[in-house]
Amino acid sequence: MNCAGFYARASFCNVEMNMSVNEIPLPEETQVSHEPDEQINATEVGVARIVAQEVNVSDSAAGYISAGEVDFKDGFLGMAQVRHIRMQNSAAGIVSAGSVEMQGSHANIVIAREVQAKEVRPIILLAGSVEGSVTTTVDTQRALLGGLAAGIGIGLVLWIGRALRQR
């Protein structure tokens, strides 16, 4: 697919511009890795990896975050393995955490013991307890039923195949 015909409106350095997707300048990729007892604050950057005890990110993109406490606002996150994360108006690929607070955010997969949510749209949600308004495609019960059904289906196919070969 050729992206030359697609246009995007972007704001860099408070200057509005219209250009094709192929011409949009990307922020420099930055790798931040610190000792677990440090605090990281990132604003308007692209970060490949963050390892720290406390992380505050706003208006940024992060590939991977491993931390104790994360506050993530208005950004994009690839994967997070954290103890506690607060997300506002953000998007994430995979979030694995002890507790998750999300507001107006989207995530492909959320795995957590506790989820507190307001206007959240994860595709797959595996959680011990959920409070708030969450719209999911696959929740914990559906994932368990899907796994059970897949296991029974595969077992039947293998059993029938074995029975036919023995004849």
Secondary structure, 3 states (H helix, E strand, C coil): CCHHHCEEEEEECCEEEEEEHHHCCCCCEEEEECCCCCEEEEECCEEEEEEEEEEEEECCEEEEEEEEEEEEECCEEEEEEEEEEEEECCEEEEEEEEEEEEECCEEEEEEEEEEEEEEEEEEEEEEEEEEEEECCCECHHHHHHHHHHHHHHHHHHHHHHHHHHHC
